[in-house]
């Protein structure tokens, strides 16, 4: 919410095993919902988040999300940039330098352009996706393989960056009940549209570097495999205020767990609420 970073960044946790932190961070930040509607946006240009991803006591990487206004094809839009890099000892074992960008509508949140440029331990990708919502299609340009792919997109589709901001404004959060599920159509690559599912698990107070914060807890459902222990191995906590900011993300792996904590923020439209007692 991906994002979420979204929303984590890759680093080695055991031989030949890595985790795509950007996808987890920004994607599971999708449900930083508010429900006020786009006419009362919970964010503004200049909003910035930084996350520290750590494995036990060891820092693994940092991720940032920066939102600004820009011009795209003569239209004023939002432009978000998500960046991540491994740091310290983690970088010696597994170098990650990732860049994700999205240009999306300031009124209804639909994406116009998505960029995914990654270098993850030698695995690289340079992808650009242009959306044409009038004809329900998108063209994905794979710069590395010099390949273009046309995809049919459903109404309401989001890329992994724009989705974080879309849901912060467009889901009725105050009506959520424990166990409620949400599904969104998302595009990440040039091969398919996939459905991303989240479940609401109630409220929880967390101790953070900023103090105690009341949060809303969600469980994203991911495919189990050689990295995650099970499809329910991810948990995300969102601030229970008008910002709906990702506060903590935890991924249980086959060996230990990785945690992403909100490390810094600025440019928030609303006050970040701290429990004083």
Secondary structure, DSSP 4 states (H G I P E B T S, - for coil): -----------EEETTEE--HHHHHHHTTTT----S-GGG-S--TT-EEEEEEEETTEEEEEEEEEEEEEEETTEEEEEEEEEEEE-HHHHHH--EEEEEEEEEETTT--EEEEEEEEEETTEEEEEEEEEETTTTEEEEEETTTTEEEEEE--TT-EETTHHHHHHHHHS-GGG--TT-EEEEEEE-SSS-EEEEEEEEEEEEEEEETTEEEEEEEEEEE---SSSBSSTT-EEEEEESSTT--EEEEEEEBSSSEEEEEEEEEE--SSPPP-B--
